[in-house]
Structure formats: C-alpha cells, structure tokens
Amino acid sequence: MLTTESQQNALVNLFHQGTKLTYKKGEFVIRPGETPSGIFYIKSGLVKAYDITKYGEENLLIIRKPGEILGLTWAITGENRNIIYATLSACELFQINRDQFITFLRTSPEAALPLVDMVIEMYRLHSERIITLEYRSVRERLVSFLLSTAKRFGEEETEDNAETVVLHVPLKHQDIASSISATRETTSRELAYLERQGLISRDQSIITLLDLQRLRNHLS
C-alpha cells in the first residue's frame, strides 16, 4: 500500500503541533514499567525498543529510525506492553497525547493511511525475525539477522572496487545475541568467524557486510 505525499505530510504535521523533545545518546524515552506519556514521532536519531527477560537481560525487539512512531500499539489499543525505549544516538522527537492522536484518526481517516503502511512494515519486520529464529544454528541466525538489518539500515559503498554494505546502526553484541536467541559469547565467536572469513568487518559497533552473496550462501 502506498501513501501520497499529502497523506504523509498530514501525519507529520500532526506531530509537529506537539512538543519537541531532544535526547542525548543513552537516555530513556519510555522507562521500565512506565506507561507511555504520549505517542512519539522520530524526527532524527535511532531508538532501541526492548524488554527485560525473567533472567534480567535485555531483549532487543527492534530499532526504530526517523519517520517512525513509538507507542503506536498502545495508542490504538490502550494496551501497555511494558516495552522500554532508549536512544542509541542523539535524537529529536515530537510528542502528542493519545487523545490528539485518536481525534486525528477519527476526523482524518484518509490521512491515517501512512499508519497502515507502518503497521504492515512492523508486521513484516516481526515476520522476518520469526524466520531468523527458525534457523537451527547460531551462525545461520546471525547471518539472517545481518542481512535483514542491511535491508533496513544498510548503505552501499565501494571499497577497493568491491561493493560493500555498511549497517548504519550501532549494534552491541548483547543486542544481536538477544535478537537471535543466542548467548553473547557464542555471538561474539560467530562474528569473529565471519570476520576471519572476509564476510564482514567491524569498526567498534558498526558492521560492514563485505560479501552479500557468500553470506546468503550460509542460508541456502
């Protein structure tokens, strides 16, 4: 489903009528156990959505990027899923309250189509994660995760006449591990293996995919 520019602008303008908020890297947008204070539109920066397992570990759910909305499920259903949101970089967000959002949906149904696109994209991303978790080995799940992340955050670059894809999102080993249902130690070991094989390179928390086809071969 494709939305028109005017429909997208109507949604953005709604949030611009709200409160502008700025965050530094590592700050909470929604704290553990906190009911959302409103709905947030990401103008710039990256926000991590996660929950805490019964073992007290962070479980990365998704990383949100500019143009996306935080708290959409809560806004529509009123159900608080106890998801924690924290910034991965300096962020600029716009916040409106739930009443403003619901009124917008009721009075401007045609302008709500961008929200349908967002819900479809959320469904697609969660489906991809389920597919990733169906792979039996940690290496396969890791490769599937990296390829999925490339679709969302990857940027093609040319290095030494080779096409590479840089994942422009900071990824901690623990975040990757929780996403692929593996331990941090095993995930670190498999990342090191892929690096030794010349399939990826790492610069702190930024990963570059060096050979997409050879990575895909791990899944065939």
Phi, psi and omega in degrees: 000129181248138178257153178279163180298323181294323178294318178295318180296324179298320179292315179297317180298326177302312182290328179293344175280350182271208184261130177275130182233142176238143182228148171273166176300133176089007179268152176281137167265314172232121186278164177303130178076003184267134173286133181307138179275354180173195177248138188242138174250127182275112176278318178206155178096180182235140181233131179266130175255127181207167171231179182247127180287171179293347178267004178081017181256150176288138177239103182295128179261310181193157174249124181266145184235174181306140181093357181253166186244138174259136177086021184293317180298314178299320181298320185277319187259338184080002181271123179269115184267008178057040176272138180261138177238126179223147184281139174263350180203175173300135187228152170235120183235156170243136183239136170233162178274168186294324180298317177301318183294314181295320178298320178300315181297322184284327185263342181226062185300327181292332180278355180274357181301324176303330178293324177297318177300318180296318180296319178298317179295320177299317179298317180298316182295318179292325176295320178297322179294320178298317179298319178302316183288347178283342178291143189281322184264153178297323181298316178296317180295322178295314180298317178300318178299315181296319180292322177294319179295326178297323179297328187266322186235001185284147175225123182287137176222159178250125181223120182054044178064015178245142178276123178237163178234118179267128178272102185276063176204131179288126184237111174282151180302321181294323179295316178297316182301315181294329181288334184248013177056055179221167175280159178297320182296315180294320179297316178299320180294319181288325175297318179297323178297312180298326179291318179296329179280359180074022182268331178220164168226157183229136174232095188059244184261006180259127182252138175244130177271122187263338182210092184297319184294317179294327175295315180298329180299335179291342183258357183264000000 
